[in-house]
Amino acid sequence: MPYEEVELSRDVEAVMIPQGVTTLLKAGTPAVITQALGDSYTIQVPTFGGLYRISGTDADAIGKAAARSDGEPGADLDAPVTEDLVYSQLRHVYDPEIPVNIVELGLIYDLKIEPVAGGGSRVEVKMTLTAPGCGMGDVIAQDTRSRIQTLPGVSEADVQIGRLTTCRHERRRNVQPCHGGVQRSRGIWRQHAWRRSGARTEKSWRWYDPVTLVSVGG
């Protein structure tokens, strides 16, 4: 999307990227919308510097239609829940700095769907982040959880942020890469990273030690 200059119409809570710290931006603050994907907006605030994430439910503060609050999970507990349906929802969750969804980034490395005694299904997701120690982990996990809970048939959703590890399909069939993001070679793991170059977003690869998560070269 082309960048859009706006002015905050009211005070609004925003999350600093990538620190993950919530702060209050005052009405009248000039900003630039740099990303509008999924359920949130990413803005740049020249007076403070850096990027900030604004929830879709607060989009009216930047002149956009506010998203509806999360609905109640499990609206139809008898509806079937499949991996394809879950991944379809996760393709609407984006890293706030990168215009690529978490599935295409290769951040999901484990997904389980189990029946719940009281009805419906429990969905468990394990994922990693684009960089070790990223402060946006809790925010992305909550976005992921909320998206899963919109699916009919889901009564519980659990999202865990973990280390880079063997994805489930590789453990089962030794197929690589899995979901386009993580590859194994010589006992170390390769995850692609994304960087912005002018108007383009480019993909590069980084190698990580699977235990320490320290980069071991490109």
C-alpha positions in Angstrom: 0.0 0.0 0.0 1.2 3.6 -0.5 2.2 5.3 2.7 -0.6 7.6 4.0 -0.1 10.6 6.3 -2.7 11.0 9.1 -3.2 12.8 12.3 -4.5 11.0 15.4 -8.1 12.1 16.1 -8.0 10.9 19.7 -5.6 9.5 22.3 -4.8 5.9 21.5 -2.8 3.0 22.9 -0.1 1.7 20.6 2.6 -0.9 20.8 6.2 0.1 20.1 7.9 -2.1 17.4 9.9 -4.2 18.0 10.1 -3.5 21.8 6.6 -4.6 22.5 6.0 -1.8 25.0 2.5 -0.2 25.1 2.5 3.6 25.1 -0.2 6.3 24.7 -0.1 8.5 21.6 -1.9 11.8 22.0 -4.6 13.3 19.8 -3.1 15.5 17.1 0.1 13.5 16.7 1.1 13.3 13.0 1.8 9.8 11.8 2.3 7.8 8.6 0.5 4.5 8.0 3.1 2.1 6.6 1.2 -1.2 6.8 -2.5 -2.1 6.9 -2.8 -5.9 6.9 -4.5 -8.4 9.0 -6.2 -7.0 12.1 -3.9 -4.1 12.8 -2.1 -1.0 11.4 1.6 -0.1 11.6 2.3 3.6 11.8 5.5 5.6 11.9 5.5 8.6 14.3 8.1 11.1 13.1 8.0 13.2 16.3 9.0 10.1 18.4 10.8 8.0 15.9 10.2 4.3 15.2 7.2 2.2 14.4 4.0 1.6 16.4 1.2 -1.0 16.1 -2.4 0.1 16.4 -5.1 -2.5 16.9 -7.9 -2.7 14.3 -10.4 -1.9 17.1 -8.7 1.5 17.5 -8.5 2.2 13.8 -10.9 5.1 14.1 -8.1 7.1 15.7 -6.3 7.1 12.4 -9.4 7.7 10.3 -10.1 4.1 9.4 -13.2 2.0 10.1 -12.7 0.2 13.5 -12.7 -3.5 13.4 -15.2 -5.4 15.5 -14.1 -6.8 18.9 -13.3 -10.5 19.0 -16.4 -12.6 19.0 -17.1 -15.5 21.3 -15.2 -18.7 20.4 -17.0 -21.9 19.5 -20.2 -20.4 17.9 -20.9 -23.8 16.3 -19.0 -26.5 18.3 -20.2 -29.3 15.9 -18.4 -27.7 12.9 -15.3 -29.7 11.8 -11.9 -28.1 12.3 -9.1 -29.0 9.9 -5.5 -27.9 9.4 -6.4 -26.2 6.2 -9.0 -24.1 7.9 -6.6 -23.1 10.6 -3.8 -22.2 8.2 -6.3 -20.2 6.2 -7.0 -18.1 9.2 -3.3 -17.8 10.1 -2.6 -16.3 6.7 -4.4 -13.2 8.0 -1.9 -12.7 10.8 1.1 -10.5 9.8 4.4 -9.5 11.3 3.9 -5.7 12.0 7.1 -4.8 10.3 6.9 -7.1 7.3 4.0 -7.3 4.7 4.1 -11.1 4.8 1.8 -13.4 6.8 3.2 -15.7 9.5 2.5 -18.8 7.4 4.5 -17.6 4.4 7.2 -16.4 6.8 7.5 -20.0 8.0 6.9 -19.2 11.6 4.5 -22.0 12.4 6.3 -25.2 13.2 3.7 -27.3 15.0 -0.1 -27.5 14.8 -2.4 -29.9 16.7 -6.2 -30.3 16.7 -7.8 -32.4 19.5 -11.4 -32.9 20.5 -12.6 -31.4 23.8 -14.8 -33.4 26.2 -17.3 -30.6 26.5 -17.6 -30.2 22.7 -15.6 -28.5 20.0 -11.9 -28.7 19.3 -8.8 -27.5 20.9 -6.2 -26.0 18.6 -2.6 -25.8 19.7 0.0 -23.8 17.7 3.7 -23.5 18.3 5.5 -20.8 16.4 8.8 -18.9 16.4 9.5 -15.2 15.6 11.4 -13.6 12.8 14.2 -12.7 15.2 15.2 -14.2 18.6 14.1 -12.0 21.5 11.6 -10.0 19.5 9.4 -8.0 21.9 6.3 -8.4 19.7 5.9 -12.1 20.5 2.9 -11.7 22.9 1.1 -9.4 20.5 1.6 -11.7 17.5 0.5 -14.7 19.7 -2.7 -12.9 20.7 -3.5 -12.0 17.1 -2.9 -15.7 16.2 -5.1 -16.9 19.1 -7.9 -14.5 18.2 -7.9 -15.6 14.6 -8.2 -19.3 15.5 -11.0 -18.6 17.8 -13.1 -17.1 15.0 -13.4 -20.6 13.4 -16.6 -22.4 14.0 -15.9 -25.6 16.0 -13.0 -24.2 18.0 -13.7 -24.1 21.7 -10.1 -23.6 22.9 -6.9 -22.1 21.3 -3.4 -22.1 22.7 -0.5 -20.4 21.0 3.1 -20.8 22.3 6.2 -18.9 21.2 9.2 -21.3 21.0 12.6 -21.8 19.5 13.4 -22.7 16.0 13.0 -26.4 15.7 12.1 -29.2 13.4 8.7 -28.6 12.0 6.2 -31.4 12.2 6.2 -32.3 8.6 10.0 -32.7 8.5 9.9 -35.0 11.5 7.3 -37.2 9.8 8.6 -37.3 6.3 12.0 -35.4 6.4 10.6 -33.0 3.8 12.2 -29.6 3.6 11.4 -26.7 3.6 8.2 -26.6 5.6 5.7 -23.8 4.9 8.5 -21.9 3.0 10.5 -20.7 6.0 12.7 -23.2 7.9 15.3 -25.6 6.4 17.8 -27.9 8.1 21.4 -28.5 6.9 24.5 -29.7 8.6 22.9 -29.6 12.1 21.9 -25.9 11.9 18.7 -24.2 10.9 18.0 -21.8 8.1 15.2 -19.3 8.3 14.4 -16.7 5.8 14.3 -13.1 6.8 12.6 -10.2 5.1 14.0 -6.7 4.7 12.6 -3.6 3.0 14.6 -2.1 0.2 13.0 1.1 -1.0 9.5 0.1 -2.2 10.4 -3.6 -2.4 10.5 -6.3 0.2 13.3 -8.8 -0.3 14.0 -12.2 1.1 17.3 -13.3 2.5 18.4 -16.3 4.5 20.0 -16.5 7.9 21.5 -19.6 9.5 21.0 -20.2 13.3 22.4 -22.7 15.7 19.3 -24.7 16.9 20.3 -24.6 20.6 21.7 -21.0 21.1 19.8 -19.4 18.2 22.9 -17.5 17.5 23.4 -16.5 13.8 26.2 -18.6 12.3 26.6 -16.9 9.0 24.5 -16.2 5.9 
